[in-house]
């Protein structure tokens, strides 16, 4: 049974940091690209960051570039999202996703498996 379980969310003040984790099971983690998306109330789902399966190629959305970084530990079947210099507009539910695309992409349709999400709230 495929599972993606996010953790690490919470309430933080503007300028603070959080580190999200996503523990994966039930599929060959090292052969999947992983990504982070977020969704705020009343808004569409938004791409945040992605990391490839082979050489760990990664990139982030322009809105978080320079503040967020993603990484993975294939030995632990876990992907991380380090979030620094958080802003109120980063408030959202953050989901991790897994997909078989050879190159990591920013498109939700390329990801077959999704976690339930973890809430991140940034107070002003």
Beta strands, then each sheet from edge to edge (+ up, - down):
strand 1: 3-7
strand 2: 10-13
strand 3: 18-25
strand 4: 33-39
strand 5: 46-51
strand 6: 58-60
strand 7: 68-73
strand 8: 78-83
strand 9: 92-99
strand 10: 113-114
strand 11: 118-123
sheet 1: 1+ 3- 8+ 7-
sheet 2: 2+ 11+ 9- 4+ 5- 6+
sheet 3: 2+ 11+ 9- 10+
end
